[in-house]
Amino acid sequence: MAGGLFFTLLAAGCVSVNSYVENGHDKADFRELRPHDPPTPVLVVAEFSINGVPHPEVNPAIYNEVVRVLQRTRVLQPVSQDPGTTLTVAVDDTVNLDKVGRASLITGLTEGLMGSISKDDYHFTYTLHANDGKPQTGLYRHAMLTVAGKAAPPSYGQPHQPDEAFSIIVKQSVLEFLSDINSTDASKPVMLVPETPDGK
């Protein structure tokens, strides 16, 4: 699913692996969203890539996570057939795979004594488009640090398994987008580009 997961596979065995979610992306939560009555039905389309190269085998995992979050919000309601409104979620993981591979190999060979850290920078593009209207697009950035072996963890956050950390990242990006579109005029096209978080 991500460069961090390549890292996990390469450093597998007796080496401990923990992932950390970048700070500054938890400004929106479920309680602050204004639910629609009834929720707006949408067809969800998910696309995942690594360094711009599509990895369609990951699309179902992205789709399932986005749908799970949306179902809790009552703002948008995922449906299986096109209701006239589509939410496209494109995720690009930018990561130096060569660097991660070399570091992971060393960590594995030394059984974690020489620890390694990989960073996945995620670029999310959310596009909500009704057939009879203009698209609303939100651009978001997030990141995950994966620490293997005896490398020093970041000074923030709690350790998670990589899959769990990635689920948190997707959830936070969905909530950011929904919070932003709640505060805009749905009849007008808009490009939402939130500020980069200060906390690292």
Z-matrix of the N, CA and C atoms (Angstrom, degrees):
N
C 1 1.452
C 2 1.512 1 111.70
N 3 1.312 2 118.02 1 -29.24
C 4 1.447 3 120.21 2 -175.25
C 5 1.502 4 109.88 3 -155.68
N 6 1.358 5 116.19 4 166.49
C 7 1.447 6 120.22 5 177.22
C 8 1.512 7 111.25 6 -56.92
N 9 1.332 8 116.34 7 -35.73
C 10 1.451 9 120.71 8 178.43
C 11 1.513 10 112.37 9 -60.93
N 12 1.350 11 117.22 10 -29.40
C 13 1.444 12 119.96 11 179.60
C 14 1.526 13 111.12 12 -77.96
N 15 1.348 14 117.17 13 -32.64
C 16 1.463 15 119.17 14 170.23
C 17 1.524 16 108.98 15 -58.61
N 18 1.314 17 113.98 16 -43.71
C 19 1.460 18 122.06 17 179.12
C 20 1.519 19 109.64 18 -57.00
N 21 1.326 20 116.81 19 -45.41
C 22 1.456 21 121.36 20 -179.18
C 23 1.520 22 111.06 21 -61.65
N 24 1.313 23 117.17 22 -44.11
C 25 1.458 24 120.21 23 -178.67
C 26 1.520 25 111.41 24 -64.26
N 27 1.333 26 116.46 25 -41.96
C 28 1.458 27 120.24 26 -176.71
C 29 1.518 28 112.24 27 -71.77
N 30 1.324 29 116.38 28 -28.81
C 31 1.460 30 119.86 29 -177.83
C 32 1.521 31 111.60 30 -102.46
N 33 1.345 32 116.45 31 19.46
C 34 1.462 33 120.57 32 -174.95
C 35 1.520 34 111.27 33 -67.34
N 36 1.327 35 114.59 34 170.26
C 37 1.447 36 120.38 35 179.05
C 38 1.506 37 110.14 36 111.03
N 39 1.331 38 115.97 37 -126.91
C 40 1.463 39 119.21 38 -177.44
C 41 1.518 40 111.56 39 -91.77
N 42 1.319 41 118.73 40 8.85
C 43 1.460 42 122.42 41 -178.89
C 44 1.527 43 109.41 42 -89.07
N 45 1.330 44 116.74 43 128.36
C 46 1.460 45 120.34 44 177.89
C 47 1.527 46 109.92 45 -74.64
N 48 1.331 47 116.50 46 140.49
C 49 1.457 48 122.47 47 -179.24
C 50 1.520 49 108.53 48 -133.36
N 51 1.338 50 116.91 49 125.83
C 52 1.456 51 122.40 50 177.32
C 53 1.522 52 109.65 51 -135.00
N 54 1.328 53 115.36 52 145.15
C 55 1.462 54 120.58 53 178.10
C 56 1.524 55 110.05 54 -116.85
N 57 1.335 56 115.19 55 148.89
C 58 1.463 57 122.37 56 -177.11
C 59 1.525 58 109.13 57 -127.87
N 60 1.333 59 115.04 58 136.30
C 61 1.456 60 121.99 59 -179.38
C 62 1.524 61 109.09 60 -88.52
N 63 1.322 62 116.72 61 131.47
C 64 1.462 63 121.30 62 179.82
C 65 1.518 64 110.88 63 -58.07
N 66 1.317 65 116.38 64 140.90
C 67 1.463 66 122.06 65 178.25
C 68 1.523 67 112.13 66 -70.05
N 69 1.325 68 115.79 67 162.12
C 70 1.461 69 121.47 68 168.91
C 71 1.508 70 115.79 69 92.72
N 72 1.347 71 118.22 70 9.84
C 73 1.463 72 120.05 71 -176.70
C 74 1.521 73 112.51 72 -117.90
N 75 1.321 74 117.34 73 14.03
C 76 1.463 75 120.71 74 -177.29
C 77 1.525 76 111.42 75 -108.26
N 78 1.340 77 116.26 76 32.33
C 79 1.464 78 120.30 77 -177.56
C 80 1.516 79 112.53 78 -76.05
N 81 1.320 80 117.77 79 -21.81
C 82 1.462 81 121.95 80 179.62
C 83 1.523 82 109.09 81 -111.98
N 84 1.337 83 116.52 82 141.63
C 85 1.457 84 119.58 83 175.31
C 86 1.523 85 109.86 84 -140.00
N 87 1.308 86 115.59 85 172.54
C 88 1.456 87 121.52 86 -174.36
C 89 1.528 88 111.63 87 -59.33
N 90 1.326 89 117.13 88 -38.46
C 91 1.463 90 120.46 89 -174.17
C 92 1.522 91 112.66 90 -67.30
N 93 1.328 92 118.10 91 -23.67
C 94 1.455 93 120.90 92 -176.80
C 95 1.529 94 113.33 93 -87.93
N 96 1.313 95 117.98 94 -11.72
C 97 1.461 96 120.85 95 -178.27
C 98 1.527 97 110.60 96 -77.47
N 99 1.325 98 115.61 97 144.80
C 100 1.463 99 120.73 98 176.41
C 101 1.527 100 108.35 99 -93.64
N 102 1.329 101 117.71 100 108.40
C 103 1.468 102 119.48 101 -178.44
C 104 1.521 103 111.05 102 -68.05
N 105 1.326 104 116.14 103 149.64
C 106 1.459 105 121.99 104 175.23
C 107 1.535 106 108.57 105 -92.26
N 108 1.309 107 116.65 106 146.96
C 109 1.450 108 121.24 107 179.59
C 110 1.529 109 109.27 108 -126.76
N 111 1.335 110 118.06 109 96.32
C 112 1.467 111 126.52 110 2.74
C 113 1.531 112 110.53 111 -85.02
N 114 1.335 113 118.09 112 167.91
C 115 1.468 114 120.42 113 176.19
C 116 1.522 115 111.24 114 -59.88
N 117 1.320 116 117.20 115 148.42
C 118 1.459 117 122.43 116 179.38
C 119 1.524 118 110.14 117 -73.86
N 120 1.329 119 119.22 118 119.17
C 121 1.475 120 120.06 119 179.00
C 122 1.524 121 111.26 120 -70.77
N 123 1.321 122 116.85 121 136.74
C 124 1.462 123 121.58 122 179.85
C 125 1.520 124 109.84 123 -139.74
N 126 1.311 125 114.43 124 150.52
C 127 1.454 126 121.49 125 169.62
C 128 1.526 127 107.29 126 -95.03
N 129 1.322 128 117.37 127 120.67
C 130 1.460 129 122.00 128 -177.11
C 131 1.527 130 109.77 129 -93.33
N 132 1.334 131 115.60 130 130.35
C 133 1.462 132 122.36 131 175.88
C 134 1.531 133 107.47 132 -123.05
N 135 1.317 134 117.60 133 126.98
C 136 1.461 135 121.88 134 -177.77
C 137 1.523 136 110.53 135 -117.54
N 138 1.325 137 115.81 136 137.91
C 139 1.462 138 121.91 137 179.72
C 140 1.529 139 109.01 138 -136.75
N 141 1.332 140 116.34 139 129.00
C 142 1.469 141 120.37 140 -178.81
C 143 1.521 142 109.46 141 -123.01
N 144 1.327 143 115.85 142 139.40
C 145 1.463 144 120.91 143 176.71
C 146 1.516 145 109.49 144 -142.21
N 147 1.324 146 115.22 145 159.26
C 148 1.467 147 122.47 146 174.62
C 149 1.515 148 107.03 147 -121.16
N 150 1.320 149 115.85 148 118.39
C 151 1.463 150 121.53 149 -176.89
C 152 1.525 151 111.64 150 52.87
N 153 1.319 152 115.69 151 39.05
C 154 1.452 153 121.47 152 177.14
C 155 1.517 154 115.48 153 83.28
N 156 1.330 155 117.78 154 -4.19
C 157 1.469 156 121.57 155 179.90
C 158 1.532 157 108.77 156 -95.75
N 159 1.336 158 118.32 157 120.42
C 160 1.465 159 120.32 158 -177.45
C 161 1.528 160 112.57 159 -60.31
N 162 1.331 161 115.33 160 139.72
C 163 1.458 162 122.50 161 173.53
C 164 1.523 163 107.43 162 -128.33
N 165 1.334 164 116.90 163 78.00
C 166 1.463 165 120.37 164 -173.90
C 167 1.514 166 114.36 165 -62.24
N 168 1.332 167 117.44 166 -19.34
C 169 1.462 168 119.27 167 178.66
C 170 1.529 169 112.02 168 -65.25
N 171 1.338 170 116.62 169 -18.08
C 172 1.464 171 121.14 170 -179.56
C 173 1.529 172 111.14 171 -92.72
N 174 1.324 173 117.43 172 -16.03
C 175 1.469 174 120.75 173 -175.89
C 176 1.529 175 113.28 174 -52.79
N 177 1.348 176 119.30 175 -43.81
C 178 1.472 177 118.30 176 179.88
C 179 1.526 178 113.65 177 -60.14
N 180 1.331 179 117.31 178 -35.83
C 181 1.463 180 119.91 179 179.30
C 182 1.531 181 110.93 180 -66.32
N 183 1.345 182 116.49 181 -41.82
C 184 1.457 183 120.32 182 176.73
C 185 1.526 184 109.84 183 -63.66
N 186 1.321 185 116.12 184 -46.83
C 187 1.462 186 121.50 185 -179.82
C 188 1.526 187 111.19 186 -56.33
N 189 1.322 188 116.84 187 -49.71
C 190 1.466 189 120.74 188 -177.33
C 191 1.520 190 111.74 189 -61.08
N 192 1.323 191 116.86 190 -39.54
C 193 1.464 192 119.88 191 -178.93
C 194 1.527 193 110.67 192 -69.09
N 195 1.332 194 117.31 193 -43.41
C 196 1.466 195 120.60 194 178.81
C 197 1.524 196 110.50 195 -62.11
N 198 1.320 197 116.83 196 -45.50
C 199 1.465 198 121.27 197 179.84
C 200 1.522 199 110.92 198 -61.33
N 201 1.316 200 116.82 199 -42.46
C 202 1.470 201 120.51 200 -179.66
C 203 1.524 202 110.96 201 -59.29
N 204 1.336 203 116.93 202 -41.35
C 205 1.462 204 120.47 203 -179.86
C 206 1.527 205 110.60 204 -70.62
N 207 1.340 206 116.69 205 -45.32
C 208 1.460 207 119.99 206 -178.68
C 209 1.519 208 111.81 207 -59.40
N 210 1.305 209 117.52 208 -38.30
C 211 1.459 210 120.76 209 -177.96
C 212 1.527 211 111.82 210 -64.34
N 213 1.315 212 117.34 211 -22.22
C 214 1.461 213 120.53 212 177.90
C 215 1.522 214 112.53 213 -85.78
N 216 1.326 215 117.98 214 -16.54
C 217 1.458 216 120.16 215 -171.79
C 218 1.519 217 113.78 216 -88.84
N 219 1.328 218 118.13 217 -31.36
C 220 1.467 219 122.90 218 -173.91
C 221 1.523 220 111.89 219 59.38
N 222 1.325 221 115.91 220 27.20
C 223 1.465 222 121.17 221 171.35
C 224 1.528 223 108.36 222 -99.19
N 225 1.327 224 115.63 223 -52.59
C 226 1.456 225 122.53 224 175.20
C 227 1.526 226 108.24 225 -119.43
N 228 1.327 227 116.74 226 138.10
C 229 1.454 228 121.67 227 -179.66
C 230 1.526 229 110.00 228 -113.53
N 231 1.338 230 118.88 229 109.57
C 232 1.464 231 120.73 230 178.95
C 233 1.528 232 111.31 231 -63.53
N 234 1.330 233 116.02 232 135.65
C 235 1.464 234 121.94 233 177.36
C 236 1.523 235 108.62 234 -131.38
N 237 1.330 236 116.41 235 163.51
C 238 1.462 237 120.24 236 -173.89
C 239 1.523 238 113.29 237 -88.03
N 240 1.334 239 117.86 238 -20.09
C 241 1.457 240 121.49 239 178.52
C 242 1.518 241 109.92 240 -116.76
N 243 1.326 242 116.24 241 151.46
C 244 1.462 243 121.34 242 -175.04
C 245 1.531 244 110.86 243 -64.63
N 246 1.344 245 117.43 244 115.26
C 247 1.459 246 120.28 245 179.14
C 248 1.530 247 112.84 246 -92.26
N 249 1.336 248 115.62 247 3.50
C 250 1.459 249 120.03 248 -176.45
C 251 1.508 250 113.55 249 105.26
N 252 1.325 251 117.10 250 -5.04
C 253 1.469 252 121.84 251 177.77
C 254 1.528 253 108.32 252 -133.01
N 255 1.318 254 116.17 253 131.62
C 256 1.469 255 121.51 254 -177.98
C 257 1.523 256 110.54 255 -121.65
N 258 1.317 257 116.36 256 136.35
C 259 1.460 258 122.23 257 170.36
C 260 1.521 259 107.51 258 -110.56
N 261 1.340 260 115.63 259 112.17
C 262 1.460 261 120.91 260 177.85
C 263 1.524 262 108.84 261 -101.40
N 264 1.320 263 115.66 262 127.70
C 265 1.464 264 121.80 263 -179.81
C 266 1.529 265 107.56 264 -117.88
N 267 1.323 266 116.55 265 110.63
C 268 1.463 267 122.12 266 178.85
C 269 1.523 268 108.84 267 -109.48
N 270 1.321 269 116.51 268 127.41
C 271 1.465 270 122.15 269 -178.77
C 272 1.517 271 108.86 270 -122.45
N 273 1.331 272 116.54 271 123.97
C 274 1.467 273 120.82 272 175.93
C 275 1.522 274 108.46 273 -117.03
N 276 1.324 275 115.81 274 119.90
C 277 1.471 276 121.82 275 177.87
C 278 1.520 277 107.71 276 -93.05
N 279 1.321 278 116.68 277 112.80
C 280 1.467 279 120.59 278 177.81
C 281 1.525 280 107.75 279 -99.07
N 282 1.326 281 115.40 280 116.18
C 283 1.453 282 121.06 281 -175.04
C 284 1.520 283 108.14 282 -151.37
N 285 1.328 284 115.86 283 145.83
C 286 1.459 285 121.40 284 177.47
C 287 1.525 286 108.41 285 -85.14
N 288 1.330 287 115.92 286 93.15
C 289 1.458 288 120.13 287 -174.47
C 290 1.526 289 112.72 288 -66.32
N 291 1.329 290 117.91 289 -34.38
C 292 1.468 291 120.29 290 178.83
C 293 1.526 292 110.29 291 -64.19
N 294 1.324 293 116.05 292 -45.28
C 295 1.467 294 120.55 293 179.85
C 296 1.519 295 110.47 294 -64.23
N 297 1.326 296 116.34 295 -43.76
C 298 1.459 297 120.48 296 179.84
C 299 1.525 298 110.52 297 -62.55
N 300 1.337 299 116.56 298 -42.52
C 301 1.456 300 119.85 299 -179.44
C 302 1.520 301 112.79 300 -62.34
N 303 1.333 302 116.36 301 -44.47
C 304 1.477 303 119.95 302 -179.98
C 305 1.521 304 111.07 303 -64.21
N 306 1.327 305 116.04 304 -45.60
C 307 1.465 306 119.79 305 -178.11
C 308 1.524 307 111.00 306 -65.25
N 309 1.329 308 116.45 307 -39.73
C 310 1.460 309 120.44 308 -179.05
C 311 1.522 310 111.61 309 -66.62
N 312 1.333 311 115.75 310 -37.54
C 313 1.457 312 119.67 311 179.06
C 314 1.525 313 110.29 312 -62.41
N 315 1.321 314 116.58 313 -45.09
C 316 1.467 315 120.58 314 179.18
C 317 1.522 316 110.57 315 -62.82
N 318 1.336 317 115.91 316 -42.79
C 319 1.462 318 119.69 317 179.33
C 320 1.523 319 110.86 318 -61.58
N 321 1.322 320 116.41 319 -42.86
C 322 1.456 321 119.40 320 179.45
C 323 1.512 322 113.08 321 -65.73
N 324 1.337 323 116.82 322 -42.69
C 325 1.459 324 120.52 323 -178.39
C 326 1.528 325 111.95 324 -66.09
N 327 1.323 326 116.81 325 -31.44
C 328 1.470 327 120.35 326 179.79
C 329 1.524 328 111.84 327 -94.19
N 330 1.334 329 116.74 328 8.84
C 331 1.462 330 122.80 329 179.97
C 332 1.523 331 111.41 330 54.14
N 333 1.308 332 115.49 331 37.14
C 334 1.456 333 120.31 332 173.66
C 335 1.511 334 115.71 333 91.96
N 336 1.335 335 117.67 334 -7.08
C 337 1.461 336 119.42 335 -179.15
C 338 1.524 337 110.81 336 -63.80
N 339 1.322 338 116.96 337 -36.00
C 340 1.457 339 121.14 338 172.09
C 341 1.528 340 107.19 339 -102.33
N 342 1.313 341 114.95 340 94.48
C 343 1.451 342 120.65 341 -175.27
C 344 1.521 343 112.16 342 -70.58
N 345 1.332 344 115.56 343 163.25
C 346 1.454 345 121.32 344 -179.04
C 347 1.522 346 109.81 345 -140.37
N 348 1.327 347 114.84 346 155.30
C 349 1.455 348 121.38 347 178.04
C 350 1.526 349 108.79 348 -131.19
N 351 1.325 350 116.47 349 131.08
C 352 1.465 351 120.85 350 172.79
C 353 1.515 352 108.73 351 -115.67
N 354 1.339 353 115.89 352 149.86
C 355 1.458 354 120.68 353 178.06
C 356 1.521 355 109.36 354 -126.21
N 357 1.314 356 115.42 355 127.45
C 358 1.453 357 122.21 356 174.31
C 359 1.527 358 108.20 357 -106.63
N 360 1.323 359 116.51 358 119.08
C 361 1.465 360 121.71 359 175.16
C 362 1.524 361 107.56 360 -99.09
N 363 1.317 362 116.11 361 116.89
C 364 1.458 363 121.32 362 -176.68
C 365 1.523 364 110.40 363 -101.01
N 366 1.330 365 115.71 364 131.03
C 367 1.462 366 122.39 365 175.38
C 368 1.529 367 107.40 366 -111.14
N 369 1.320 368 116.23 367 111.59
C 370 1.464 369 122.12 368 -179.84
C 371 1.522 370 109.60 369 -99.40
N 372 1.316 371 116.37 370 134.72
C 373 1.460 372 122.43 371 171.16
C 374 1.517 373 108.15 372 -124.19
N 375 1.322 374 116.06 373 114.44
C 376 1.463 375 122.08 374 177.09
C 377 1.524 376 108.47 375 -104.92
N 378 1.323 377 117.03 376 128.41
C 379 1.461 378 121.41 377 177.96
C 380 1.519 379 108.99 378 -129.62
N 381 1.336 380 115.74 379 115.50
C 382 1.455 381 122.38 380 176.65
C 383 1.525 382 107.33 381 -103.87
N 384 1.335 383 116.55 382 118.61
C 385 1.465 384 119.67 383 -171.63
C 386 1.526 385 110.11 384 -136.65
N 387 1.315 386 115.48 385 116.19
C 388 1.460 387 121.22 386 171.87
C 389 1.524 388 108.40 387 -89.54
N 390 1.314 389 116.82 388 141.85
C 391 1.464 390 120.80 389 -177.51
C 392 1.517 391 112.76 390 -57.59
N 393 1.333 392 117.62 391 -29.74
C 394 1.457 393 120.93 392 -177.48
C 395 1.528 394 112.72 393 -103.04
N 396 1.344 395 116.50 394 17.34
C 397 1.462 396 119.07 395 -177.76
C 398 1.514 397 112.71 396 -141.19
N 399 1.317 398 115.63 397 -169.47
C 400 1.458 399 123.08 398 179.97
C 401 1.525 400 109.57 399 -98.01
N 402 1.326 401 117.70 400 148.22
C 403 1.465 402 119.53 401 -179.50
C 404 1.523 403 112.54 402 -72.19
N 405 1.323 404 114.55 403 146.93
C 406 1.468 405 121.71 404 169.86
C 407 1.523 406 106.73 405 -112.15
N 408 1.329 407 116.01 406 121.74
C 409 1.460 408 120.98 407 -174.36
C 410 1.522 409 110.60 408 -121.03
N 411 1.302 410 116.25 409 133.53
C 412 1.462 411 121.74 410 176.46
C 413 1.514 412 110.29 411 -121.64
N 414 1.331 413 116.64 412 132.79
C 415 1.458 414 122.63 413 178.13
C 416 1.525 415 108.79 414 -110.09
N 417 1.311 416 116.68 415 128.79
C 418 1.466 417 121.36 416 -176.39
C 419 1.521 418 109.69 417 -137.29
N 420 1.312 419 114.73 418 147.97
C 421 1.456 420 120.51 419 176.25
C 422 1.517 421 109.08 420 -123.15
N 423 1.312 422 114.67 421 143.71
C 424 1.460 423 120.52 422 179.24
C 425 1.526 424 106.88 423 -147.88
N 426 1.310 425 117.20 424 170.87
C 427 1.465 426 119.06 425 -179.59
C 428 1.524 427 110.57 426 -153.97
N 429 1.323 428 114.04 427 155.15
C 430 1.450 429 121.68 428 176.76
C 431 1.526 430 108.99 429 -134.29
N 432 1.316 431 116.08 430 133.68
C 433 1.456 432 121.93 431 173.95
C 434 1.526 433 108.61 432 -104.71
N 435 1.321 434 116.83 433 130.18
C 436 1.454 435 121.26 434 177.77
C 437 1.521 436 108.28 435 -115.57
N 438 1.330 437 114.88 436 122.86
C 439 1.462 438 122.29 437 -174.06
C 440 1.524 439 108.93 438 -111.61
N 441 1.325 440 116.49 439 126.92
C 442 1.465 441 121.27 440 178.73
C 443 1.520 442 109.62 441 -120.97
N 444 1.332 443 114.73 442 142.71
C 445 1.455 444 119.23 443 177.13
C 446 1.515 445 112.74 444 69.66
N 447 1.330 446 116.30 445 -143.86
C 448 1.456 447 121.99 446 -172.49
C 449 1.525 448 113.78 447 -92.69
N 450 1.335 449 117.04 448 16.25
C 451 1.472 450 119.03 449 175.00
C 452 1.521 451 109.36 450 -66.25
N 453 1.342 452 115.60 451 146.31
C 454 1.470 453 120.53 452 -178.34
C 455 1.523 454 109.86 453 -71.30
N 456 1.339 455 117.83 454 130.25
C 457 1.462 456 120.46 455 178.12
C 458 1.521 457 110.73 456 -72.76
N 459 1.324 458 118.49 457 163.94
C 460 1.465 459 120.76 458 176.69
C 461 1.527 460 110.55 459 -65.88
N 462 1.307 461 115.68 460 164.63
C 463 1.466 462 120.73 461 -176.23
C 464 1.521 463 112.52 462 -82.01
N 465 1.323 464 117.81 463 1.94
C 466 1.463 465 121.10 464 -177.02
C 467 1.525 466 110.23 465 -128.00
N 468 1.319 467 115.06 466 159.23
C 469 1.456 468 121.04 467 169.08
C 470 1.507 469 115.19 468 78.31
N 471 1.328 470 113.86 469 171.96
C 472 1.447 471 122.72 470 179.53
C 473 1.531 472 109.77 471 -107.70
N 474 1.322 473 117.32 472 148.88
C 475 1.468 474 119.53 473 178.54
C 476 1.519 475 111.34 474 -72.61
N 477 1.337 476 116.00 475 140.92
C 478 1.459 477 122.74 476 177.53
C 479 1.523 478 109.05 477 -135.91
N 480 1.313 479 115.57 478 162.42
C 481 1.451 480 119.50 479 165.24
C 482 1.531 481 107.86 480 -68.67
N 483 1.344 482 119.48 481 148.17
C 484 1.472 483 120.73 482 -176.08
C 485 1.523 484 113.93 483 -53.23
N 486 1.327 485 118.07 484 -43.84
C 487 1.469 486 120.16 485 -179.94
C 488 1.522 487 111.28 486 -62.66
N 489 1.318 488 115.99 487 -40.20
C 490 1.461 489 120.18 488 179.95
C 491 1.528 490 110.61 489 -65.93
N 492 1.328 491 116.68 490 -42.99
C 493 1.467 492 120.40 491 179.31
C 494 1.528 493 110.54 492 -62.53
N 495 1.329 494 116.52 493 -40.47
C 496 1.456 495 119.19 494 -179.75
C 497 1.529 496 110.91 495 -66.43
N 498 1.319 497 117.63 496 -37.65
C 499 1.461 498 120.82 497 176.64
C 500 1.526 499 111.07 498 -60.83
N 501 1.317 500 116.73 499 -40.05
C 502 1.461 501 120.56 500 177.72
C 503 1.523 502 110.52 501 -63.38
N 504 1.325 503 116.27 502 -41.55
C 505 1.465 504 121.21 503 -179.69
C 506 1.526 505 110.65 504 -62.54
N 507 1.327 506 117.30 505 -45.56
C 508 1.466 507 120.43 506 178.40
C 509 1.528 508 110.01 507 -62.38
N 510 1.313 509 117.22 508 -45.60
C 511 1.469 510 120.49 509 179.81
C 512 1.519 511 111.37 510 -57.97
N 513 1.324 512 117.40 511 -45.91
C 514 1.457 513 120.32 512 -178.64
C 515 1.515 514 112.00 513 -64.70
N 516 1.333 515 117.44 514 -36.37
C 517 1.464 516 119.52 515 179.44
C 518 1.529 517 110.81 516 -70.30
N 519 1.330 518 117.78 517 -38.44
C 520 1.462 519 120.71 518 176.46
C 521 1.520 520 110.29 519 -60.91
N 522 1.322 521 116.95 520 -46.40
C 523 1.472 522 120.88 521 -178.51
C 524 1.525 523 111.18 522 -65.25
N 525 1.330 524 117.34 523 -36.94
C 526 1.466 525 119.92 524 176.52
C 527 1.522 526 110.70 525 -61.22
N 528 1.327 527 115.96 526 -44.69
C 529 1.466 528 119.71 527 -178.98
C 530 1.526 529 110.90 528 -64.72
N 531 1.321 530 116.96 529 -46.79
C 532 1.462 531 119.84 530 -179.44
C 533 1.523 532 111.50 531 -63.22
N 534 1.319 533 116.89 532 -37.81
C 535 1.455 534 120.06 533 177.05
C 536 1.519 535 110.91 534 -63.21
N 537 1.325 536 116.40 535 -39.39
C 538 1.465 537 120.24 536 -179.27
C 539 1.529 538 112.07 537 -69.06
N 540 1.338 539 117.36 538 -44.18
C 541 1.463 540 118.14 539 -178.09
C 542 1.527 541 111.08 540 -71.82
N 543 1.336 542 117.55 541 -23.00
C 544 1.456 543 120.23 542 175.26
C 545 1.521 544 111.99 543 -62.78
N 546 1.333 545 115.53 544 -26.93
C 547 1.464 546 119.84 545 -175.42
C 548 1.522 547 112.80 546 -100.31
N 549 1.341 548 117.70 547 11.62
C 550 1.462 549 120.67 548 -178.99
C 551 1.519 550 110.55 549 -121.01
N 552 1.321 551 115.43 550 165.38
C 553 1.459 552 122.88 551 176.39
C 554 1.520 553 108.74 552 -81.80
N 555 1.342 554 116.44 553 113.90
C 556 1.463 555 120.76 554 -174.83
C 557 1.520 556 112.95 555 -65.06
N 558 1.327 557 117.45 556 -15.43
C 559 1.467 558 119.53 557 -178.14
C 560 1.519 559 112.58 558 -85.74
N 561 1.329 560 117.36 559 -4.14
C 562 1.450 561 120.64 560 -176.44
C 563 1.532 562 110.60 561 -117.21
N 564 1.332 563 117.47 562 143.23
C 565 1.465 564 119.29 563 175.80
C 566 1.520 565 109.38 564 -68.69
N 567 1.307 566 116.84 565 147.08
C 568 1.459 567 119.41 566 -178.28
C 569 1.524 568 108.74 567 -152.09
N 570 1.326 569 115.04 568 146.67
C 571 1.453 570 121.81 569 173.59
C 572 1.524 571 106.78 570 -116.21
N 573 1.311 572 116.89 571 115.07
C 574 1.458 573 122.40 572 -175.78
C 575 1.521 574 108.65 573 -101.40
N 576 1.331 575 116.16 574 117.75
C 577 1.456 576 121.26 575 -178.72
C 578 1.527 577 108.10 576 -128.66
N 579 1.328 578 118.38 577 85.33
C 580 1.465 579 121.02 578 -179.63
C 581 1.516 580 112.02 579 -61.79
N 582 1.315 581 115.52 580 156.72
C 583 1.454 582 120.82 581 178.90
C 584 1.517 583 110.87 582 -68.26
N 585 1.330 584 115.87 583 150.93
C 586 1.462 585 121.23 584 174.66
C 587 1.516 586 108.26 585 -68.03
N 588 1.339 587 118.38 586 133.67
C 589 1.466 588 120.53 587 -177.86
C 590 1.514 589 111.17 588 -62.52
N 591 1.340 590 114.87 589 147.34
C 592 1.466 591 120.33 590 179.51
C 593 1.530 592 111.05 591 -77.00
N 594 1.333 593 116.17 592 -37.25
C 595 1.458 594 118.66 593 -175.64
C 596 1.507 595 112.37 594 -76.49
N 597 1.290 596 116.08 595 131.79
C 598 1.467 597 120.67 596 178.38
C 599 1.533 598 108.40 597 -124.61
